[in-house]
Amino acid sequence: MSLNQAIDTPWKAFNELRRIASSPFIRLYFIVHGVSWQPGWRIFGKPLIQKHKGSTIEIGKDFIMRNWLGSNPLGINHRSVLATWSADAVIQIGNHVGITGVSIVAESRIIIGDRVRIGANSTIVDTDFHPISSLERQIHPNSGKSEEIIIDDDVFIGMNVLILKGSRIGKGSVVGAGSVVVGKIPAGVIVAGNPARIITEIDAE
């Protein structure tokens, strides 16, 4: 950050200094939880990692994660969460991905491609957690259905988006703020709403 930038936006300079100072402790936190630290990571504050024994959490290079309230002007409701709920669960995040106060919870598999941006306070969860049937919930309260989620390269997800099990978002698509994604979204479109529906196509550059 240049001197002029530091003068014009002092909160950014403060966040950067705070990030650098806390980096060794945060790096150790990731390693202790079985997540390998990669080149180019910029982590603003400690996330919450809940990793089931035998599961996999893999994140590519140049990852940006914002967890402090002051690190994003949209406000962050809570620190980011990376959670795997079974021994076979996989969270795989590509290169050049940025997230802000995002919860990612996998019981089966969540795959996020390269250059994906996920807005503040969004949630990606591949499981229902609990059964739909009232009787089944009493007998097996944690046996909800799960199905993998795939977010392809270059997707942009607005703030406060909920992405549910079995969803796939095609390459380069945009999900409007506050949307609920259920099912398949093709590449190169803008979607919004609950459930999210196609608003328009994105013109090819």
mmCIF file of the C-alpha atoms, coordinates in Angstrom:
data_MODEL
# 
_entry.id   MODEL 
# 
loop_
_atom_site.group_PDB 
_atom_site.id 
_atom_site.type_symbol 
_atom_site.label_atom_id 
_atom_site.label_alt_id 
_atom_site.label_comp_id 
_atom_site.label_asym_id 
_atom_site.label_entity_id 
_atom_site.label_seq_id 
_atom_site.pdbx_PDB_ins_code 
_atom_site.Cartn_x 
_atom_site.Cartn_y 
_atom_site.Cartn_z 
_atom_site.occupancy 
_atom_site.B_iso_or_equiv 
_atom_site.pdbx_formal_charge 
_atom_site.auth_seq_id 
_atom_site.auth_comp_id 
_atom_site.auth_asym_id 
_atom_site.auth_atom_id 
_atom_site.pdbx_PDB_model_num 
ATOM 1   C CA . MET A 1 1   ? 0.000   0.000   0.000   1.00 0.00 ? 1   MET A CA 1 
ATOM 2   C CA . SER A 1 2   ? 1.393   3.413   -1.006  1.00 0.00 ? 2   SER A CA 1 
ATOM 3   C CA . LEU A 1 3   ? 1.709   6.368   1.382   1.00 0.00 ? 3   LEU A CA 1 
ATOM 4   C CA . ASN A 1 4   ? -1.049  8.245   -0.460  1.00 0.00 ? 4   ASN A CA 1 
ATOM 5   C CA . GLN A 1 5   ? -3.402  5.267   -0.167  1.00 0.00 ? 5   GLN A CA 1 
ATOM 6   C CA . ALA A 1 6   ? -2.626  4.971   3.533   1.00 0.00 ? 6   ALA A CA 1 
ATOM 7   C CA . ILE A 1 7   ? -3.454  8.669   4.030   1.00 0.00 ? 7   ILE A CA 1 
ATOM 8   C CA . ASP A 1 8   ? -6.651  8.527   1.967   1.00 0.00 ? 8   ASP A CA 1 
ATOM 9   C CA . THR A 1 9   ? -7.933  5.254   3.474   1.00 0.00 ? 9   THR A CA 1 
ATOM 10  C CA . PRO A 1 10  ? -6.341  4.853   6.919   1.00 0.00 ? 10  PRO A CA 1 
ATOM 11  C CA . TRP A 1 11  ? -8.667  1.985   7.888   1.00 0.00 ? 11  TRP A CA 1 
ATOM 12  C CA . LYS A 1 12  ? -7.192  -0.094  5.050   1.00 0.00 ? 12  LYS A CA 1 
ATOM 13  C CA . ALA A 1 13  ? -3.683  0.610   6.311   1.00 0.00 ? 13  ALA A CA 1 
ATOM 14  C CA . PHE A 1 14  ? -4.747  -0.371  9.840   1.00 0.00 ? 14  PHE A CA 1 
ATOM 15  C CA . ASN A 1 15  ? -6.309  -3.617  8.579   1.00 0.00 ? 15  ASN A CA 1 
ATOM 16  C CA . GLU A 1 16  ? -3.181  -4.460  6.612   1.00 0.00 ? 16  GLU A CA 1 
ATOM 17  C CA . LEU A 1 17  ? -0.887  -3.847  9.589   1.00 0.00 ? 17  LEU A CA 1 
ATOM 18  C CA . ARG A 1 18  ? -3.186  -5.895  11.796  1.00 0.00 ? 18  ARG A CA 1 
ATOM 19  C CA . ARG A 1 19  ? -3.256  -8.691  9.221   1.00 0.00 ? 19  ARG A CA 1 
ATOM 20  C CA . ILE A 1 20  ? 0.537   -8.809  9.022   1.00 0.00 ? 20  ILE A CA 1 
ATOM 21  C CA . ALA A 1 21  ? 0.900   -8.828  12.811  1.00 0.00 ? 21  ALA A CA 1 
ATOM 22  C CA . SER A 1 22  ? -1.618  -11.660 13.280  1.00 0.00 ? 22  SER A CA 1 
ATOM 23  C CA . SER A 1 23  ? -0.515  -13.713 10.268  1.00 0.00 ? 23  SER A CA 1 
ATOM 24  C CA . PRO A 1 24  ? 1.837   -16.124 12.116  1.00 0.00 ? 24  PRO A CA 1 
ATOM 25  C CA . PHE A 1 25  ? -0.897  -17.064 14.605  1.00 0.00 ? 25  PHE A CA 1 
ATOM 26  C CA . ILE A 1 26  ? -3.563  -17.462 11.930  1.00 0.00 ? 26  ILE A CA 1 
ATOM 27  C CA . ARG A 1 27  ? -1.208  -19.504 9.769   1.00 0.00 ? 27  ARG A CA 1 
ATOM 28  C CA . LEU A 1 28  ? -0.589  -21.827 12.712  1.00 0.00 ? 28  LEU A CA 1 
ATOM 29  C CA . TYR A 1 29  ? -4.361  -22.101 13.290  1.00 0.00 ? 29  TYR A CA 1 
ATOM 30  C CA . PHE A 1 30  ? -4.881  -23.346 9.712   1.00 0.00 ? 30  PHE A CA 1 
ATOM 31  C CA . ILE A 1 31  ? -2.005  -25.819 9.938   1.00 0.00 ? 31  ILE A CA 1 
ATOM 32  C CA . VAL A 1 32  ? -3.164  -27.210 13.287  1.00 0.00 ? 32  VAL A CA 1 
ATOM 33  C CA . HIS A 1 33  ? -6.582  -27.853 11.716  1.00 0.00 ? 33  HIS A CA 1 
ATOM 34  C CA . GLY A 1 34  ? -5.065  -29.734 8.780   1.00 0.00 ? 34  GLY A CA 1 
ATOM 35  C CA . VAL A 1 35  ? -5.404  -26.997 6.148   1.00 0.00 ? 35  VAL A CA 1 
ATOM 36  C CA . SER A 1 36  ? -2.192  -26.296 4.214   1.00 0.00 ? 36  SER A CA 1 
ATOM 37  C CA . TRP A 1 37  ? -1.182  -22.651 3.928   1.00 0.00 ? 37  TRP A CA 1 
ATOM 38  C CA . GLN A 1 38  ? -0.612  -21.591 0.303   1.00 0.00 ? 38  GLN A CA 1 
ATOM 39  C CA . PRO A 1 39  ? 1.329   -18.719 -1.338  1.00 0.00 ? 39  PRO A CA 1 
ATOM 40  C CA . GLY A 1 40  ? -0.366  -15.347 -1.582  1.00 0.00 ? 40  GLY A CA 1 
ATOM 41  C CA . TRP A 1 41  ? -2.958  -15.846 1.152   1.00 0.00 ? 41  TRP A CA 1 
ATOM 42  C CA . ARG A 1 42  ? -4.291  -12.703 2.852   1.00 0.00 ? 42  ARG A CA 1 
ATOM 43  C CA . ILE A 1 43  ? -6.403  -13.607 5.885   1.00 0.00 ? 43  ILE A CA 1 
ATOM 44  C CA . PHE A 1 44  ? -7.963  -10.757 7.859   1.00 0.00 ? 44  PHE A CA 1 
ATOM 45  C CA . GLY A 1 45  ? -8.756  -12.346 11.212  1.00 0.00 ? 45  GLY A CA 1 
ATOM 46  C CA . LYS A 1 46  ? -9.141  -15.927 12.389  1.00 0.00 ? 46  LYS A CA 1 
ATOM 47  C CA . PRO A 1 47  ? -11.970 -17.972 10.866  1.00 0.00 ? 47  PRO A CA 1 
ATOM 48  C CA . LEU A 1 48  ? -13.745 -20.887 12.514  1.00 0.00 ? 48  LEU A CA 1 
ATOM 49  C CA . ILE A 1 49  ? -12.554 -24.256 11.219  1.00 0.00 ? 49  ILE A CA 1 
ATOM 50  C CA . GLN A 1 50  ? -14.431 -27.433 12.196  1.00 0.00 ? 50  GLN A CA 1 
ATOM 51  C CA . LYS A 1 51  ? -12.760 -30.308 10.337  1.00 0.00 ? 51  LYS A CA 1 
ATOM 52  C CA . HIS A 1 52  ? -14.070 -33.851 10.761  1.00 0.00 ? 52  HIS A CA 1 
ATOM 53  C CA . LYS A 1 53  ? -11.328 -36.458 11.114  1.00 0.00 ? 53  LYS A CA 1 
ATOM 54  C CA . GLY A 1 54  ? -10.528 -37.944 7.693   1.00 0.00 ? 54  GLY A CA 1 
ATOM 55  C CA . SER A 1 55  ? -12.195 -35.122 5.743   1.00 0.00 ? 55  SER A CA 1 
ATOM 56  C CA . THR A 1 56  ? -10.494 -32.759 3.308   1.00 0.00 ? 56  THR A CA 1 
ATOM 57  C CA . ILE A 1 57  ? -10.242 -28.971 3.139   1.00 0.00 ? 57  ILE A CA 1 
ATOM 58  C CA . GLU A 1 58  ? -8.073  -27.715 0.276   1.00 0.00 ? 58  GLU A CA 1 
ATOM 59  C CA . ILE A 1 59  ? -7.617  -24.073 -0.730  1.00 0.00 ? 59  ILE A CA 1 
ATOM 60  C CA . GLY A 1 60  ? -5.563  -22.726 -3.641  1.00 0.00 ? 60  GLY A CA 1 
ATOM 61  C CA . LYS A 1 61  ? -3.111  -19.844 -3.835  1.00 0.00 ? 61  LYS A CA 1 
ATOM 62  C CA . ASP A 1 62  ? -3.903  -16.116 -3.514  1.00 0.00 ? 62  ASP A CA 1 
ATOM 63  C CA . PHE A 1 63  ? -6.869  -16.752 -1.217  1.00 0.00 ? 63  PHE A CA 1 
ATOM 64  C CA . ILE A 1 64  ? -8.430  -13.714 0.492   1.00 0.00 ? 64  ILE A CA 1 
ATOM 65  C CA . MET A 1 65  ? -10.638 -14.178 3.541   1.00 0.00 ? 65  MET A CA 1 
ATOM 66  C CA . ARG A 1 66  ? -12.113 -11.306 5.560   1.00 0.00 ? 66  ARG A CA 1 
ATOM 67  C CA . ASN A 1 67  ? -13.320 -12.019 9.088   1.00 0.00 ? 67  ASN A CA 1 
ATOM 68  C CA . TRP A 1 68  ? -12.963 -8.742  10.974  1.00 0.00 ? 68  TRP A CA 1 
ATOM 69  C CA . LEU A 1 69  ? -15.935 -6.406  11.022  1.00 0.00 ? 69  LEU A CA 1 
ATOM 70  C CA . GLY A 1 70  ? -13.797 -3.477  9.901   1.00 0.00 ? 70  GLY A CA 1 
ATOM 71  C CA . SER A 1 71  ? -12.236 -5.346  6.977   1.00 0.00 ? 71  SER A CA 1 
ATOM 72  C CA . ASN A 1 72  ? -15.281 -4.884  4.734   1.00 0.00 ? 72  ASN A CA 1 
ATOM 73  C CA . PRO A 1 73  ? -17.607 -1.847  4.573   1.00 0.00 ? 73  PRO A CA 1 
ATOM 74  C CA . LEU A 1 74  ? -20.641 -4.115  4.081   1.00 0.00 ? 74  LEU A CA 1 
ATOM 75  C CA . GLY A 1 75  ? -20.222 -5.375  7.617   1.00 0.00 ? 75  GLY A CA 1 
ATOM 76  C CA . ILE A 1 76  ? -19.541 -8.950  8.662   1.00 0.00 ? 76  ILE A CA 1 
ATOM 77  C CA . ASN A 1 77  ? -22.094 -10.758 10.817  1.00 0.00 ? 77  ASN A CA 1 
ATOM 78  C CA . HIS A 1 78  ? -19.597 -13.413 11.911  1.00 0.00 ? 78  HIS A CA 1 
ATOM 79  C CA . ARG A 1 79  ? -16.180 -14.758 11.005  1.00 0.00 ? 79  ARG A CA 1 
ATOM 80  C CA . SER A 1 80  ? -15.968 -17.159 8.088   1.00 0.00 ? 80  SER A CA 1 
ATOM 81  C CA . VAL A 1 81  ? -16.687 -20.818 8.802   1.00 0.00 ? 81  VAL A CA 1 
ATOM 82  C CA . LEU A 1 82  ? -15.143 -23.859 7.104   1.00 0.00 ? 82  LEU A CA 1 
ATOM 83  C CA . ALA A 1 83  ? -16.821 -27.020 8.397   1.00 0.00 ? 83  ALA A CA 1 
ATOM 84  C CA . THR A 1 84  ? -16.827 -30.666 7.314   1.00 0.00 ? 84  THR A CA 1 
ATOM 85  C CA . TRP A 1 85  ? -19.449 -32.919 8.880   1.00 0.00 ? 85  TRP A CA 1 
ATOM 86  C CA . SER A 1 86  ? -18.310 -36.392 7.828   1.00 0.00 ? 86  SER A CA 1 
ATOM 87  C CA . ALA A 1 87  ? -15.093 -38.306 7.253   1.00 0.00 ? 87  ALA A CA 1 
ATOM 88  C CA . ASP A 1 88  ? -15.760 -38.311 3.495   1.00 0.00 ? 88  ASP A CA 1 
ATOM 89  C CA . ALA A 1 89  ? -16.571 -34.607 3.250   1.00 0.00 ? 89  ALA A CA 1 
ATOM 90  C CA . VAL A 1 90  ? -14.567 -32.379 0.901   1.00 0.00 ? 90  VAL A CA 1 
ATOM 91  C CA . ILE A 1 91  ? -14.251 -28.610 0.659   1.00 0.00 ? 91  ILE A CA 1 
ATOM 92  C CA . GLN A 1 92  ? -12.129 -27.666 -2.331  1.00 0.00 ? 92  GLN A CA 1 
ATOM 93  C CA . ILE A 1 93  ? -11.499 -24.002 -3.151  1.00 0.00 ? 93  ILE A CA 1 
ATOM 94  C CA . GLY A 1 94  ? -9.548  -22.909 -6.215  1.00 0.00 ? 94  GLY A CA 1 
ATOM 95  C CA . ASN A 1 95  ? -7.013  -20.151 -6.856  1.00 0.00 ? 95  ASN A CA 1 
ATOM 96  C CA . HIS A 1 96  ? -7.650  -16.393 -6.521  1.00 0.00 ? 96  HIS A CA 1 
ATOM 97  C CA . VAL A 1 97  ? -10.842 -16.818 -4.489  1.00 0.00 ? 97  VAL A CA 1 
ATOM 98  C CA . GLY A 1 98  ? -12.160 -14.167 -2.101  1.00 0.00 ? 98  GLY A CA 1 
ATOM 99  C CA . ILE A 1 99  ? -14.736 -14.580 0.674   1.00 0.00 ? 99  ILE A CA 1 
ATOM 100 C CA . THR A 1 100 ? -16.086 -12.309 3.432   1.00 0.00 ? 100 THR A CA 1 
ATOM 101 C CA . GLY A 1 101 ? -17.777 -13.725 6.530   1.00 0.00 ? 101 GLY A CA 1 
ATOM 102 C CA . VAL A 1 102 ? -18.928 -16.766 4.547   1.00 0.00 ? 102 VAL A CA 1 
ATOM 103 C CA . SER A 1 103 ? -20.069 -20.108 5.993   1.00 0.00 ? 103 SER A CA 1 
ATOM 104 C CA . ILE A 1 104 ? -19.115 -23.195 3.965   1.00 0.00 ? 104 ILE A CA 1 
ATOM 105 C CA . VAL A 1 105 ? -20.445 -26.448 5.419   1.00 0.00 ? 105 VAL A CA 1 
ATOM 106 C CA . ALA A 1 106 ? -19.957 -29.791 3.659   1.00 0.00 ? 106 ALA A CA 1 
ATOM 107 C CA . GLU A 1 107 ? -21.223 -33.231 4.519   1.00 0.00 ? 107 GLU A CA 1 
ATOM 108 C CA . SER A 1 108 ? -20.507 -34.574 1.035   1.00 0.00 ? 108 SER A CA 1 
ATOM 109 C CA . ARG A 1 109 ? -18.620 -32.195 -1.301  1.00 0.00 ? 109 ARG A CA 1 
ATOM 110 C CA . ILE A 1 110 ? -18.381 -28.484 -2.094  1.00 0.00 ? 110 ILE A CA 1 
ATOM 111 C CA . ILE A 1 111 ? -16.198 -27.470 -5.027  1.00 0.00 ? 111 ILE A CA 1 
ATOM 112 C CA . ILE A 1 112 ? -15.437 -23.792 -5.709  1.00 0.00 ? 112 ILE A CA 1 
ATOM 113 C CA . GLY A 1 113 ? -13.514 -22.902 -8.857  1.00 0.00 ? 113 GLY A CA 1 
ATOM 114 C CA . ASP A 1 114 ? -10.894 -20.277 -9.626  1.00 0.00 ? 114 ASP A CA 1 
ATOM 115 C CA . ARG A 1 115 ? -11.430 -16.502 -9.381  1.00 0.00 ? 115 ARG A CA 1 
ATOM 116 C CA . VAL A 1 116 ? -14.718 -16.832 -7.498  1.00 0.00 ? 116 VAL A CA 1 
ATOM 117 C CA . ARG A 1 117 ? -15.891 -13.948 -5.309  1.00 0.00 ? 117 ARG A CA 1 
ATOM 118 C CA . ILE A 1 118 ? -18.384 -14.622 -2.510  1.00 0.00 ? 118 ILE A CA 1 
ATOM 119 C CA . GLY A 1 119 ? -20.051 -11.634 -0.854  1.00 0.00 ? 119 GLY A CA 1 
ATOM 120 C CA . ALA A 1 120 ? -20.430 -10.821 2.811   1.00 0.00 ? 120 ALA A CA 1 
ATOM 121 C CA . ASN A 1 121 ? -22.445 -13.156 5.048   1.00 0.00 ? 121 ASN A CA 1 
ATOM 122 C CA . SER A 1 122 ? -23.299 -15.717 2.376   1.00 0.00 ? 122 SER A CA 1 
ATOM 123 C CA . THR A 1 123 ? -23.831 -19.399 3.232   1.00 0.00 ? 123 THR A CA 1 
ATOM 124 C CA . ILE A 1 124 ? -23.007 -22.496 1.186   1.00 0.00 ? 124 ILE A CA 1 
ATOM 125 C CA . VAL A 1 125 ? -24.290 -25.737 2.692   1.00 0.00 ? 125 VAL A CA 1 
ATOM 126 C CA . ASP A 1 126 ? -24.638 -29.118 0.979   1.00 0.00 ? 126 ASP A CA 1 
ATOM 127 C CA . THR A 1 127 ? -26.808 -30.765 3.641   1.00 0.00 ? 127 THR A CA 1 
ATOM 128 C CA . ASP A 1 128 ? -30.283 -30.376 5.116   1.00 0.00 ? 128 ASP A CA 1 
ATOM 129 C CA . PHE A 1 129 ? -28.742 -31.318 8.497   1.00 0.00 ? 129 PHE A CA 1 
ATOM 130 C CA . HIS A 1 130 ? -32.089 -32.716 9.691   1.00 0.00 ? 130 HIS A CA 1 
ATOM 131 C CA . PRO A 1 131 ? -34.676 -34.995 7.999   1.00 0.00 ? 131 PRO A CA 1 
ATOM 132 C CA . ILE A 1 132 ? -37.845 -33.500 6.506   1.00 0.00 ? 132 ILE A CA 1 
ATOM 133 C CA . SER A 1 133 ? -40.100 -36.022 8.262   1.00 0.00 ? 133 SER A CA 1 
ATOM 134 C CA . SER A 1 134 ? -41.007 -35.151 11.857  1.00 0.00 ? 134 SER A CA 1 
ATOM 135 C CA . LEU A 1 135 ? -40.894 -38.822 12.862  1.00 0.00 ? 135 LEU A CA 1 
ATOM 136 C CA . GLU A 1 136 ? -37.504 -39.320 11.221  1.00 0.00 ? 136 GLU A CA 1 
ATOM 137 C CA . ARG A 1 137 ? -36.162 -36.247 13.033  1.00 0.00 ? 137 ARG A CA 1 
ATOM 138 C CA . GLN A 1 138 ? -37.101 -37.856 16.352  1.00 0.00 ? 138 GLN A CA 1 
ATOM 139 C CA . ILE A 1 139 ? -35.374 -41.147 15.485  1.00 0.00 ? 139 ILE A CA 1 
ATOM 140 C CA . HIS A 1 140 ? -32.380 -39.905 13.477  1.00 0.00 ? 140 HIS A CA 1 
ATOM 141 C CA . PRO A 1 141 ? -32.167 -36.140 14.060  1.00 0.00 ? 141 PRO A CA 1 
ATOM 142 C CA . ASN A 1 142 ? -28.941 -35.632 12.110  1.00 0.00 ? 142 ASN A CA 1 
ATOM 143 C CA . SER A 1 143 ? -29.671 -37.757 9.035   1.00 0.00 ? 143 SER A CA 1 
ATOM 144 C CA . GLY A 1 144 ? -30.665 -34.996 6.609   1.00 0.00 ? 144 GLY A CA 1 
ATOM 145 C CA . LYS A 1 145 ? -29.948 -35.471 2.916   1.00 0.00 ? 145 LYS A CA 1 
ATOM 146 C CA . SER A 1 146 ? -26.801 -34.057 1.339   1.00 0.00 ? 146 SER A CA 1 
ATOM 147 C CA . GLU A 1 147 ? -25.723 -33.519 -2.264  1.00 0.00 ? 147 GLU A CA 1 
ATOM 148 C CA . GLU A 1 148 ? -22.609 -31.890 -3.677  1.00 0.00 ? 148 GLU A CA 1 
ATOM 149 C CA . ILE A 1 149 ? -22.402 -28.231 -4.671  1.00 0.00 ? 149 ILE A CA 1 
ATOM 150 C CA . ILE A 1 150 ? -20.246 -26.995 -7.551  1.00 0.00 ? 150 ILE A CA 1 
ATOM 151 C CA . ILE A 1 151 ? -19.443 -23.354 -8.218  1.00 0.00 ? 151 ILE A CA 1 
ATOM 152 C CA . ASP A 1 152 ? -17.563 -23.004 -11.490 1.00 0.00 ? 152 ASP A CA 1 
ATOM 153 C CA . ASP A 1 153 ? -14.775 -20.551 -12.346 1.00 0.00 ? 153 ASP A CA 1 
ATOM 154 C CA . ASP A 1 154 ? -15.316 -16.762 -12.406 1.00 0.00 ? 154 ASP A CA 1 
ATOM 155 C CA . VAL A 1 155 ? -18.633 -16.799 -10.557 1.00 0.00 ? 155 VAL A CA 1 
ATOM 156 C CA . PHE A 1 156 ? -19.592 -13.702 -8.554  1.00 0.00 ? 156 PHE A CA 1 
ATOM 157 C CA . ILE A 1 157 ? -21.934 -14.210 -5.591  1.00 0.00 ? 157 ILE A CA 1 
ATOM 158 C CA . GLY A 1 158 ? -23.482 -11.169 -3.924  1.00 0.00 ? 158 GLY A CA 1 
ATOM 159 C CA . MET A 1 159 ? -23.885 -10.631 -0.197  1.00 0.00 ? 159 MET A CA 1 
ATOM 160 C CA . ASN A 1 160 ? -26.332 -12.630 1.953   1.00 0.00 ? 160 ASN A CA 1 
ATOM 161 C CA . VAL A 1 161 ? -26.787 -15.389 -0.632  1.00 0.00 ? 161 VAL A CA 1 
ATOM 162 C CA . LEU A 1 162 ? -27.838 -18.906 0.426   1.00 0.00 ? 162 LEU A CA 1 
ATOM 163 C CA . ILE A 1 163 ? -26.684 -21.816 -1.754  1.00 0.00 ? 163 ILE A CA 1 
ATOM 164 C CA . LEU A 1 164 ? -28.330 -25.138 -0.949  1.00 0.00 ? 164 LEU A CA 1 
ATOM 165 C CA . LYS A 1 165 ? -27.538 -28.791 -1.602  1.00 0.00 ? 165 LYS A CA 1 
ATOM 166 C CA . GLY A 1 166 ? -27.370 -30.078 -5.171  1.00 0.00 ? 166 GLY A CA 1 
ATOM 167 C CA . SER A 1 167 ? -26.752 -26.645 -6.683  1.00 0.00 ? 167 SER A CA 1 
ATOM 168 C CA . ARG A 1 168 ? -24.374 -25.888 -9.520  1.00 0.00 ? 168 ARG A CA 1 
ATOM 169 C CA . ILE A 1 169 ? -23.549 -22.375 -10.719 1.00 0.00 ? 169 ILE A CA 1 
ATOM 170 C CA . GLY A 1 170 ? -22.102 -22.186 -14.236 1.00 0.00 ? 170 GLY A CA 1 
ATOM 171 C CA . LYS A 1 171 ? -18.924 -20.396 -15.237 1.00 0.00 ? 171 LYS A CA 1 
ATOM 172 C CA . GLY A 1 172 ? -18.991 -16.611 -15.068 1.00 0.00 ? 172 GLY A CA 1 
ATOM 173 C CA . SER A 1 173 ? -22.522 -16.304 -13.717 1.00 0.00 ? 173 SER A CA 1 
ATOM 174 C CA . VAL A 1 174 ? -23.590 -13.679 -11.169 1.00 0.00 ? 174 VAL A CA 1 
ATOM 175 C CA . VAL A 1 175 ? -25.913 -14.312 -8.221  1.00 0.00 ? 175 VAL A CA 1 
ATOM 176 C CA . GLY A 1 176 ? -27.734 -11.227 -6.938  1.00 0.00 ? 176 GLY A CA 1 
ATOM 177 C CA . ALA A 1 177 ? -27.576 -10.224 -3.284  1.00 0.00 ? 177 ALA A CA 1 
ATOM 178 C CA . GLY A 1 178 ? -30.023 -11.986 -0.969  1.00 0.00 ? 178 GLY A CA 1 
ATOM 179 C CA . SER A 1 179 ? -30.793 -14.792 -3.417  1.00 0.00 ? 179 SER A CA 1 
ATOM 180 C CA . VAL A 1 180 ? -31.465 -18.442 -2.601  1.00 0.00 ? 180 VAL A CA 1 
ATOM 181 C CA . VAL A 1 181 ? -29.889 -20.873 -5.064  1.00 0.00 ? 181 VAL A CA 1 
ATOM 182 C CA . VAL A 1 182 ? -31.509 -24.284 -5.463  1.00 0.00 ? 182 VAL A CA 1 
ATOM 183 C CA . GLY A 1 183 ? -30.579 -26.458 -8.449  1.00 0.00 ? 183 GLY A CA 1 
ATOM 184 C CA . LYS A 1 184 ? -28.650 -25.740 -11.622 1.00 0.00 ? 184 LYS A CA 1 
ATOM 185 C CA . ILE A 1 185 ? -27.754 -22.307 -13.008 1.00 0.00 ? 185 ILE A CA 1 
ATOM 186 C CA . PRO A 1 186 ? -26.212 -22.144 -16.498 1.00 0.00 ? 186 PRO A CA 1 
ATOM 187 C CA . ALA A 1 187 ? -23.011 -20.318 -17.374 1.00 0.00 ? 187 ALA A CA 1 
ATOM 188 C CA . GLY A 1 188 ? -22.965 -16.642 -18.249 1.00 0.00 ? 188 GLY A CA 1 
ATOM 189 C CA . VAL A 1 189 ? -26.209 -15.422 -16.672 1.00 0.00 ? 189 VAL A CA 1 
ATOM 190 C CA . ILE A 1 190 ? -27.368 -13.119 -13.901 1.00 0.00 ? 190 ILE A CA 1 
ATOM 191 C CA . VAL A 1 191 ? -29.802 -14.673 -11.437 1.00 0.00 ? 191 VAL A CA 1 
ATOM 192 C CA . ALA A 1 192 ? -31.661 -13.285 -8.451  1.00 0.00 ? 192 ALA A CA 1 
ATOM 193 C CA . GLY A 1 193 ? -34.574 -14.031 -6.158  1.00 0.00 ? 193 GLY A CA 1 
ATOM 194 C CA . ASN A 1 194 ? -35.896 -16.836 -3.972  1.00 0.00 ? 194 ASN A CA 1 
ATOM 195 C CA . PRO A 1 195 ? -35.519 -19.231 -5.606  1.00 0.00 ? 195 PRO A CA 1 
ATOM 196 C CA . ALA A 1 196 ? -32.939 -17.606 -7.878  1.00 0.00 ? 196 ALA A CA 1 
ATOM 197 C CA . ARG A 1 197 ? -34.100 -17.288 -11.494 1.00 0.00 ? 197 ARG A CA 1 
ATOM 198 C CA . ILE A 1 198 ? -32.422 -15.984 -14.627 1.00 0.00 ? 198 ILE A CA 1 
ATOM 199 C CA . ILE A 1 199 ? -32.756 -12.213 -15.033 1.00 0.00 ? 199 ILE A CA 1 
ATOM 200 C CA . THR A 1 200 ? -30.582 -11.756 -18.098 1.00 0.00 ? 200 THR A CA 1 
ATOM 201 C CA . GLU A 1 201 ? -27.592 -13.130 -19.946 1.00 0.00 ? 201 GLU A CA 1 
ATOM 202 C CA . ILE A 1 202 ? -24.157 -11.596 -19.579 1.00 0.00 ? 202 ILE A CA 1 
ATOM 203 C CA . ASP A 1 203 ? -22.777 -10.149 -22.805 1.00 0.00 ? 203 ASP A CA 1 
ATOM 204 C CA . ALA A 1 204 ? -19.577 -11.867 -23.897 1.00 0.00 ? 204 ALA A CA 1 
ATOM 205 C CA . GLU A 1 205 ? -16.504 -9.646  -23.659 1.00 0.00 ? 205 GLU A CA 1 
# 
